[in-house]
Amino acid sequence: MATSIPLSQTILVAFLIVTSCIWVFPQVAVATSKHAGVTRHYKFNIRLKNVTRLCHTKSMVTVNGKFPGPRVVAREGDRIIVKVVNHAPNNISIHWHGIRQLQSGWADGPAYITQCPIQTGQSYVYNFTVVGQRGTLLWHAHFQWLRATVYGPLIILPRHNASYPFAKPYKEVTIMLGEWFNADPEAIINQSLQTGTGPNVSEAYTFNGLPGPTYNCSAKDTYKLKVKPGKTYMLRLINSALNDELFFSIANHTLTVVEADAIYVKPFETNILVIAPGQTTNVLLKTNPNPPNASFFMLARPYFTGMGTFDNSTVAAILEYETPSQDNSFRNRTLFKPSLPAINATNFVANFSSRFRSLANAQFPANVPQTVDKRFFFTVSLGANPCPKNQTCQGPNGTKFAAAVNNVSFALPSTALLQSYFFAKSKGVYTADFPQFPLHPFNYTGTPPNNTFVSNGTKALVIPFNTSVELVLQDTSILGAESHPLHLHGYNVYVVGQGFGNFDPKNDPAKFNLIDPVERNTVGVPSGGWVAIRFLADNPGVWFMHCHFDVHLSWGLRMAWIVLDGELPNQKLPPPPSDLPKC
């Protein structure tokens, strides 16, 4: 639980924090005095817990025995300190998805990128300050497939005396969409990597950990949202599913989108949302002024265009109006159900994502780089690795499934990249020669090449501090065109353009939106298309970029950016904390 500091003690506590930390954590002391927030302490005990869903009980990894995990709540400018103690048999690390981690890259969390995992019986303190951010994010495990059960909301409230750029809602509700596997997700991916085939899919999707009435033996595990008539609710929607983008809708209700990935957007109305894993969307729900004699299904189901298997099921929760208990006319309520797009409704997804625009006003400017120092072009694709000798593989044509960026399938090192970089011990850990463009260009969305084998390596791309970057991410038709939600750690990026087919470097940039593009931490690469992003590399460190489908992540659809230190003290990455886990 978070501990709050009484107002009367705030000055004294802040003074003690600053003075006691100034020698050990000088950058924290500066952050505390500069941003005038409070320090919020949490403790995460990683432990096994027996959980039952779909009449199936299993022992699974949790935080504090909760599924989903506990809320982490702070205000913009606050310092968050989370002590993670690992009592489980699995190694683990925790990622604070969407937090910029300015000068605190050691707290970012991806295993073997910014830290070695926390081993059984060990602990690590994540220590970071929330700078210039407010909104809905999430935290989750960042080791193998543990985030299937180890995840929770990360809510950043505005500063005291700061308001939302819309009328304050009557109530705020967090809804986490997830996936339930009857089997151990670790065993599922390990078997898949061994045999080379696609992994078994989940048995159900969930609302706040509950599969609901559309699945067998699950009606008692249904999430119900009870609302009052004539009120405005803000729903903080988070897609924590492992491998699926999800459509979401509430029967007979219109939603107003006001925020995405903890960035306010120009409000727009919709009946249907699509949210990729790692993405968040805040919507305003205005309830009917008169309580209807009805209840309303909230439904979610996948958007999918690939060639593999997927969990083609629909999860339901119920929106219910509160009525006077003595009013018997509401006992036999009608239950309304929304309609959702087709599973492969790519045009709907493209049109929906193109509606997002930054506020781009004086209070919340869109600081999109107007000029570009470095341009990069990355293909994002599936592929294959040859089957090892004396083994039978069940991937395409007897190979093993793989995935790659610019045809490089990223192999995780056995020690953390950030440590290797910081202490200049990169030899044998990684090479700084990640290709800036495809080495063998082809018709990316046309007939795929005969050779679908990927190269394998631990390659990083090094850029100077304050480089303005333009990156085009191009889907390919290799083993089927598919949407890929790409997440860049340590940064928000501006989505300046998107389209279908192959990116045209001569004509497409003229259509880029450099005025009010949406700013996100997880960007969907359209199925059979491309997306262009820009960002300013103002955060030194090693930053993971990967597909947020964990199956593609495991197959190697990942790479690392190294942003060099700047010249000023606040442009340099401080040394690691003393309790940084060892490999």
Protein Blocks (a to p, Z undefined) as FASTA:
>chain_A
ZZdddfklmmmmmmmmmmmmmmmmmmlmmmmmmnopacdddddddddddddeehiacddd
deehiacdddddddehiacddddddfbfbdcddddehiaogoilmmnopghkloccddeh
iacddddddehiacjddddddehjllmmnccdddddddehiacfbdcdfbdcdddddddd
fbafklmmmmmmmnopacdddfbdceehiabjmbghilmmcccddddehiacddddddfb
fkbccddddehiacddfbeehiacdddddfbdcddehiacdddddddfbdcdbddddddd
dddfbfbdcddbdddddddddddfklmklmmccddddddddfklmklmmmmmmmpccfki
aklccfddfbdfbdcddddddddddddehiacfbehhiacdddeehiacdddfbdfklmm
mnopagokacckbcfbdfbdcdfklccdfblcdcdddddddddehiacdddddddfehia
addddddehiacddfbdcehjddfklmmmmpcfklgccdfbdcddehiacddddddfbgc
ddddddfbfklmmnopacdddddddfbfklcccdddfklccZZ
